[in-house]
Amino acid sequence: MRREMTALMKSVGVGTLKFSSVVSFRLNRCRGARSFSMLMSPPSKAIVYDQHGSPDSVTRLVNLPPVEVRENDVCVKMIAAPINPSDINRIEGVYPVRPPVPAVGGYEGVGEVYSVGSNVNTLSPGDWVIPSPPSSGMWQTFVVKEESVWHKIDKSCPVEYAATITVNPLTALRMLEDFVALDSAGDSVVQNGATSIVGQCVIQLARLRGISTINIIRDRAGSDEARESLKALGADQVFLESQLNVKNVKSLLGGLPEPALGFNCVGGNAASLVLKFLREGGTMVTYGGMSKKPITVSTTSFIFKDLALKGFWLQKWLSLGKVKECREMIDYLLGLARDGKLKYETELVPFDEFPVALDKALGKAGRQPKQVITF
C-alpha cells in the first residue's frame, strides 16, 4: 500500500502540493547533529483513477497525505474545477495525451494560493491562480506545483468563469483568429455543436468582431429553447439539422454572406452540413468528434469548391511555446466574462456530490450545463 501511495503521489504531482505544517528533523552526520525544517501541504482529498475505463466505474475519492512544498513550489487550495469532455476521455484512456495511472483527474480550474516556497516571488497567499497552460491533477482540494505553472488572475471574475476559461473559450478564440482572415464588414462563420461551450463562445466572440454566425443544432427535446438561448447570445441564424435537408442550404441564409470559415465538433452528417454552407475556397476546422462518425467529403467539394479541411487541438497549440500569449488571451477572456460580454451555462456542484456531477457530464440526464466542482 505504501508503494502504491508513493507512486500515486509522484504521478499526480502530490509532490506538487504544498506545505502548511512544518516538520522538524534531526540528522546525525559524522560530527554531530543538524536540524532543518520542511514545509508540508495539508492533507488532500482527490478524485483518483487507478486504471482506464468508464469514469463512473474507475474513479474514486481518496485521502492523500501531506506532501513537501519545495523552494520553487506553490501550494494552491482549489476553489473550483470543471468536468470537461477531454477529462472524461483521459480517464477512458482514449485521449492522445494523458497522465500515467494512478492519476488525479481534472485539467483546469481556479484556486487560492495557500503557501509558497522560499524562492517564490511572484505569488503570495490569498492570490487567485489558474494553471496556465492547463495541467493535470486539478480534482483535489490542495495542489502543489511549481510557480511557473500558475497564472495570477483578477479575483473579481466570477469563479465559474475563472475555473473554465482556458480549454473551451480559448479554443473558440484561437479558431476564429488562426485560420482565415475574417472581414468584420461582411464575413460569417458556420458551426455545428453550437450549444457547446465552444459554440457559445464562438457566437459571442464573433459578434464582438462584427462577424455573423450560422449555427447548427441537433433535433432533440428542448431545441426551441436552445435556439432562443443562442439567439440571445447573438447568433444570427440557428438551424436544426432536419431543416437543412434541402438541395440548396444557402438559400436559407437570407441576407447573410456565405461563410468563409466553418467549425466542426460533431463529425458525420453534421460535418457535411457545415461543408454545404461554405463558400468557394472556404475552410472547415475540426476540433472534436462527438458523434464518433467519420467526416465524408464529396469530390465536388474539393474540385469545384476548393474547400480546405484542417484540425485544431489546443494542447498542441499550447505546446508551441505560447505561454505568454496564452496568458494574455486568458486575461482578455476573463475581462470579457467579468464585464458580462462572454457568457455560457455552468452548474456549480459541491465536491462531495462529484458522482452526481459526473453522471450529468456523461450525459446520463440529457443535456446539462457544464459541471463545475466546488471545493
N, C-alpha and C positions, 0 to 999 in steps of 0.2 A: 504494500500500500504506500509506504514511504517513497519507494522508487517511482510509482505511478504519479504521486503528487509532485515530485521533483520534475518529472517530465512535463506534467501539465503546466507547472509554473514557468518553465522555460518556453514552452510553445505559445502560451497566451500572453507572454510579457509580464507575468506576475512579478518577475524581477523588473518589471516596468511599472509597478505600482509605486507607492511611496511611503515614507516613514512618518508616523505621528508619535510613536513612542521612542524612547532612547534606551538602547540595550548596552550595558557595560560589560566588557570582557577583560579578563586578565590573561596575559600570555607570558609564559616563562621562556626567557631567551638567555641562554648562556649565563650572563652575569646578573640576572635578576628578573624583575617583572616589569611589564609595560602595560598600561591601561589605555583603552580607547573607547569612543562612543560610536554607536551606529544608529542612524535614523531608520525607522521602520514605518511602513504604511499600516493603517488599521486593517483588521481582517476584512475580507470582501465576500459578498455573495455574488455568484455568477451563473449565467446560463451556459452550460458546457455540453459538448457532444464528443463522445469517445470514438465514434465511427460515423461514416457517411450513411445517409438514408433519409427516410421521410422525417422532417423536422419534428413532427408531433410524436414520434416514437423514439428518436435518438437523443433529444435534448433533455437536460435535467438541471435542476437547481442544486448547486454545491456551495459549501463554505470553503473559501480559500484562506490560508494563513497569511499573516503579515509578511511583506517582502521588503527587501532592502531598497532604500532610495539613495542612489549613488550621487556623487557630486554634480553630475550634469542632468539629473533626473527631475521630473516634476510629478508630484502625486496629485491626481485630479479626482475630486468627488463628483461622480457623474450625476447630472441633473435629468437628462432625457436622451433617448436614442431610439431611432425608428427601426421597424422591421421592413427592409426593402426586398424586392424580388431577388436581387443579387445575393442577399444574405441567405435566403432560402436555397438558392442554387449552390452556394458554397457548402451548406450543410448536406445537401443531396449529393455533393461530390461531382457536379456537372459543370461548375464554373471553371474557366481556364486557369485562374489563379486563386489559390485557396491555401490557408494555413495548414500545417500538418496537425493531425489529431493526436491526442485530445486537444481541443481548442475551445476558446470562449467565442461566442457568436457576436455579431454586430460589427459595423464598418464605419459608421459615422455617428455623431452625437454631440452634445454640449455638456460641459461640466464646469465646476468651480475649482480653482487651484486650492489645494488643501495644505500642501507644504512643498518646499523646494530644496534642492541640493545646494551645497555650499558654493558651487560655481555658477549657479543660475542667476542671471542679472536682468533678464527682460520680462520676467513674470513674478508676481507676488501673490501670496494667499489672498483669496477673495476675487481674483480676476476670473472672468469667464473666458473659456477657451474651447476651441474645436480642433480635432485632428485634421491637419491640412498639409498635404493631401490626406485623404481618409486612411485610417489604419485599423487593423483587426483588433478584436477583443473589447468592444465597447459595451457589451451587455453585462456589465458588472458594476458594483457600487463604487469601487475605487480602482483607478487605472494608473499605473506608473509607466511613463515612457520618457524618453529624452526630451529635453527642452525644445529641440529642433522640430519635433513632431507637432507641437501645439501652436495655435494661432490665436492671439488675444482678440476678442470681439467686443463690441459695444453691448453693455448689459441691457440697454433699452429695447433691444429686439425681442419680440415675443419668443418664448422658449421653444414653441413648436416649429418655428421657422429656423431658429438657430440650430436646432438638432437635425434639420433635414435639408439645409440649404445647399449642400455640396453635390450629392450624387445626381439628383433629378434636375433642379434649376440650372446648375452649371452645364449639364448635358444640353439642355434646351438652348442656353446662350451660345455655347460653342458651335452647335449645329447651325444656328442662324448666321453665325459670323464666318465660319471656316470654309464653306463650300461654294457659295455663289455670292457675287457682289450684288446685293439686292438694292433696288432703287426705291426710296421711300415715296417717290412721286407716282409710282404706278406698278409696283410688283406685288405678287401674292405668293403664299406658300400653301400647300395642301398636306394634310396628315391624317393617318388613321390612328386609332387609340387615343382620340382627342380627350377622353375623360381621365386619362392617366395624369399623374403629377407633371411629367414632362410635357404632355399635351396642353395642360392648363397653363403652364409657364410659357410655352411657345406662343399661345394666343396673346398673352399679356405683353411679353417682350416684343413681339412683332408689332402690336398695336402702338407701343411706345415709339417705334421706329417708323410709323406710318405705313406699315405693310399689312395687307389684308390676309385673312386666313380662311381656308376652306377646310372643314373638319368632318371626318367620317367616324360614326359611332356604330356599335353593334345594335341589332334588333333584339331587344330584351325588355323585361319589365322595368319600368322607370325611365324609359328612353325619352319620353316627353319632358320629364323633369330634368334629365341630363342636358337636353337641348337648351332649355331655358337657362340652366346654370351656366353653360358655356357662352350663351349669348350675353349674359350678364357680365362675364369676364371680358367681353369684347370680340367674340367670334363673329365674323361676317356672315358665313354660311355654315350650317350644320346639317349633314345628310345622314340618314340611316343607310346601311349597306343595301337594303332592299330597294331604296329609292333610286339606286344607281344601276339597276338592271335595265338600262336603256342603251340604244345604239350610240348615241352621242351625248356623253355626260356633260360636255362643255356647253351644251345648250341650257344647262341648269345654272350656269354661272351668273346670268343676268348681266349686270354692268361690270363685274369683276374681271380683272385681267387674267389670262391663262397663267397658271403658276409656273415659275422657273425652277422651283425647289419643292421637293416632297420629302416627308418623313414617314418611315415605316417601322412600327414596333410589333406588328402582328404576323405578317407573312401570309402565305396562301392567297385566297381571293382578295383579302383586304389590301394586300400589296399591289395586286393587279389594278384595283380601283384607283390607287394613288397614281400609278403609271398612266392610266387613261386621261387623267386631268392634265398631266404635264404638257407644256408647250414644246415645240421642236427645240432640241438642244438642251432640254431640261435635265435635272439631276434628282435621283431619288437616293436618300441616305437611310440606310437600315441601321437601327440601334437596338433592336430587340426582335424576338420571335415568339410571342406569347401563344400563338396557335400551334407552334411546333410543326408547321407545314412549310414546305419549300416555296421559294419565290419562282413563279413561272413567267417568263418574258417572251413575248411574241417576236418572231424575226422582223416583222414590220416595225416594231418599236425601235429596233437597233438600226435597220437600214434606212427607213424613211423619216423617222423622227430623231435619230441620232441621240437617243437617250443615254445617260450615264448612270451607272449603279455604283454606289460607294457605301462604305460602312463607317460607323463611328463607335469607338469604345473609349469611354472617359479614362479608364485606368491606363490605357496605352498613351493617351494624350498627356496625362499627368506624369508619366514616366520619362517624358522628353525634357526634363529639367525645367518644368513650368511652375515651380513652387511659388516664386514671387508673383508671376502673372496670375496664378490660381488664387492667391490670397487677395490680390487687388480686385479680382472679379467677385470673390466671395463678399468682400466689403460692399461692393456696388449692389449686389443682390440683396444683402441684408438691409441696406439702406432703403431699397425699394419695398421690402417687406415691412420695415418699420414705418414707412410712410403710407402704407396701405395700397401701394401700386403693384404689388405682387402677392397674390392670394392663392391658396389651394386648401383642399379639405384634409384635415387631420383629426385624429381622435387620441386624446391623452389617456393612457391606461396605467394604473399603478403596477409596479414591478411584480407584486405578489399575484397579480392576475395575468401574468405572462401567457399561460396556456390559452386563455380566452382570446387575447390579442393575436396569438399565433394562429389559432383557428380562423379568425377573421382574415388575417393576412394570407392564409392558404385558400381563401375563397369558399370556406365551408358555409358561410352565412350570406352568400351572394356578394354583390358589390358593396364594399365598405370603404370608409375614408382610410388614409394612410394611418397605420397603427404606430403610435409613438409611446414607448415605455418611459414612465417617470420613476425616478429612484428616490 
